[in-house]
Amino acid sequence: MQTEMKIRMMSGGSKDEVLSPHFETTPYWWRAAAPQDTSSQPLPEIAEVVIVGSGYTGLCCALELADAGVRPLVLEAGPLGAGASTRSGAMVTGGQKFVVSGAIRRFDAKRQARILEDAGESLQLVGERVDRYALDADYRRYGRVILADVPRHMTRLARWAELLHRHAGSTVSLMNRAELSNEVGGRRYHGGLLIEDYGGLHPAKYHRALADAARARGAILASHTTVADITREAVGFRVRTSRGEIAAREVVIGTNGYSGSAVPYLRKRVVPIAAYVAATEALPLGMAEEMIPHHRMLSDTQRSLYWMRLSPDGTRLIFGARPSIFDKDARTAGRLLHRMMCGVWPHLAKVRVEHCWNGFVAMTADHIPHMGRHDGIHYAVGCNGSGVAMMSYLGYQTARKLLGNQNRPCAFDSDSFPAPPFYDGWPWFIPLVSGWYHFRDGFDRAIASL
């Protein structure tokens, strides 16, 4: 035993030293608002609108319908709030993702402007919903800083700043390395783009508040109800579930990265990618202010990016990244994410990880969310890693479309929804793409160090 302990000490200690004795594989967010079981509630046989998926898309759609006097039925395969909506970093943005990914480049200037305009509206919608329904969601406009991983990325940030200001109405400013030190501790990054309009919230509390508001207005939320099949009938649809059949006038799919086989059209177009998140134990006094003094939301310009934020109470670091080209178990991912966060802030070496979990991000071939209708079924899917505002917005827009209340068609409502080549529901290519991203990021840093 003494020999074993000596060897462990010489090798740098146990590999689990970076994990808290209280380590959990469930999201940190669930401490405040755990997923709900409503399966004891009887399932109706008839519904005006059946919404499949109880994430932000489904709940915002249900809330808007319920406000108009429609009584929607929301179906969820597991507990309410167990999916990606309560597993994310909960950064609230308005168009940055489409600019950063380059997704809008293939569109003409008019379509680019419309996409960014509606993305800007999605940001405003979150604040309006929070205020209108008095949602307890810890929503704050902290601002977001996009960090230049290498010096030459500052040119890229300048281009993004111009697009976001011109089309999305964002208040932006560029910071050099010296100026960045007032926003982010450490020396990892070379400058940044501050978007002052953006913010963050508590994803599980936002989800719970939306569910409570929709339920209070007449929506029925049914957990543990797996949809097996949806068939079109002479009038409406027949929805077959694990708890019985439902006749519905309209059906809306908002399952994102958790889309199953019930709608093959979407399964072939939405690619689920596991994203990993770690939450530290409570930080030592003063450390949070040294790291992120103004509580900004942070992400960087790597292809396989890091994102970082403080918990709403300012006591913990929440850190997200894909730690490996292959999927990992939570304990392994937690150790790898700890190493990554120490690369940004070395003094985190003595701070342990208390939670690590993953969730499935819904990616699309063109990196754009899609709202539309196929074979009579409405859908809103494809958050592409920026889902809080966008999927709330698309759920809201889908409801307005059903009610006939849209002022104009949503920019993301299109008949064109390309499928990734050679994809049939199994994302076999993710390790290849992830490996390429990691290689390119490492190459960029190597060139920058010469």
Phi, psi and omega in degrees: 000317179297320178298318180297318180294321180297316179298320181296319180293321180293330183274003178102009176095175180295144180294343179268007178301330181280351179259135180296149172301339180259024184304136179230148179261009175260155181301140175304324184300332184290348176299324182270332183206090182285155176303151187251146175253113178242022186291347179284345179284130180301147180267126179291155179272341181226140177215144176295311179226125172258127178248122181262116182112123184253027174281196182300323179300305183296318183289321179291325174295314181296319182295316180294319178295315182297323177297333181268006177095000176273142180254090184282157175245119180257125181250135179226133183294325179243207175294151176295124178089019179266354184267201189296333183301327180256012181246359188274182173277349176059040172274133186255111186236174183216059174119346183303321185297321182290328177285312182299317183284345184078011186298329185276354183299329185282351180265157175288170187300323181295316180290323176303314182297320180294318180298314181290328177295313179291326175296321175297323177295327180297323177295316180295326183298319182301312179298320180294319179295316180302316181288313185297318183258008180051051184284127176277093188226006181055039182280128178220142174273074182289333191090156180229139177246125172265123191260132180282114182289327175226157186304321185291347178287349177296327177296319177297316180297323178297320179294318178297320181301318182295316180295316182293323179289318186287318189255327182259356178072019183285147173267113190231157174204142178267145179232133173280182186298319181295318179292327181297331182299340176281348183248326185222125176288161179094176185237015185293321192254159191252004180155184182194168175243117178266124175249104191287336185286337188283166182201204181205164177212182176264110190296322182286324177290323176297315179299312181299318181294320176297317180298316180296320181294318180294317180295321181296337181259009172111354178291146175255126182245113186248111177275170176051043181230093183279130177274121182266327187197146175230120181239144180276139178240181181304318175230107177087212188220157171247117181255114180263126183233174178291350181241013178128181183254150180227134172268126184231142175287318178226153177230135177237132178252123178225049188266348175050235183285004180244025180289127180263206186271357184295331178234087183304328180304316181281325180301329180275357184238343180251122184256115178278125179238128180289124175248140187247144182224140175235144173239130180284168166291174179303130183286150174302153183305127177091345184291319180301319180292329176290322184282308184223079190300331182251016177060029178297153165281139184231143168208163182240182187262012174295154174293318172261081196285159166261145166229149189212146176199165170268153172298156183305330178273001175074016185260343187223156171265132172252125189227129181234142177188168170262106191284348183205160178289339177251154178295147183232157173287165189297321181293316178296316179298321179299319179293319180292319178294325176298317178299320180294314181293330176290337174291337177269314180232092184304330183288359173282358183305328182264003178260129185266159177272128182256335177224142168214135183207173173224170177205161184263117174277138180266108179258153176235163184297327182257007177062025179238137172296154182229135175234138181177203182214131177225127182052036176087348182265128177280149177212155173212107187214169171093057184291337178055036175084012179219068196260341188300302181285316187293315182285331171299316182294316182289329173296316177297315181294324178296318177298316179296326177295316178297324182276349183074030185251010181286140174286326177203162179298143177293144181297340182262003178269110186209151175283344182270114178222087185293146176260142176299141179301138175061028181249131181224033178105344178251116184280067185294338187270356184300314178300325179294312180295315180298318178298319178296317178299314180298320179296314182296320178297316178295322179296316180300318180291325178295317178296319182295333183277350181288000000 
